[in-house]
Amino acid sequence: MPRKYSIKIYVQNGCYHVYNRGVDKRIIFQDEQDYRVFLHLLKYYLSPSNQGLLHPSTDLPQYSIVRPRPLINLAEKVDLLAFCLMPNHFHLLVKQSTRDGMQKLMLKICTTYSMYFNKRNDRVGHLFQGTYKAVLVQDDTYLLHLSRYIHLNPSELTGVTPVSYPYSSYGYYLGRKKADWLNTKEILKYFNKDNLLPFLHKYPSYQRFVEDGNLNSEDKIGTLSLD
């Protein structure tokens, strides 16, 4: 019997929760530079126009390659809706407009980042624990609770408040940061008074929804397994 999430369902215009962690639960983001490289890759692949953006290897003194692979633009194939990078794992919430957009993004991101990490740390072998997990999001309630879960991940695991954690998309949702490679509208549209779902009427803002300590999103999305 196949392992849970080992068989992925790829559909056009599908939203997915994509996540993975380091092999043997190892650290995959050791310092600010590692986080910056991974985020730079997201920015490069998903910016509406990546002309003028440099390969992340070009300004890193500890990492240089003779012929950096060209980084294609996937902005018309994939929207990044939310993200959170933790020391030994990551969460992405994406929406693909084509059936293979997410696959292409994850292949490019994970391959390029692994090459960078191994080169920087003089190591060989796999960095991530198998193939990434990808769960198809099939209803609006699940989508909203999943975005909440992703943004609360730092608080749940480290006690850091979500608004102060620098390596997630939460600051963009609160208007404190801006990026053309992140689509916050897909989630925030549900907090428009004309689009409110019944259970959202007591939440006047996305921030209130995320930071409500009495709300348990795991009741809606279930227990996530990184095994």
Secondary structure, 3 states (H helix, E strand, C coil): CCCCCCCCCCCCCCEEEEEEEEHHHCCCCCCHHHHHHHHHHHHHHHCCCCCCCCCCCCCCCCCCCCCCCCCCCCCCCEEEEEEEEECCEEEEEEEECCCCHHHHHHHHHHHHHHHHHHHHHCCCCCCECCCCEEEEECCHHHHHHHHHHHHHHHHHHHCCCHHHCCCECHHHHCCCCCCCCCCCHHHHHHHCCCCCCHHHCCCCCHHHHHHCCCCCCHHHHCCCCCC
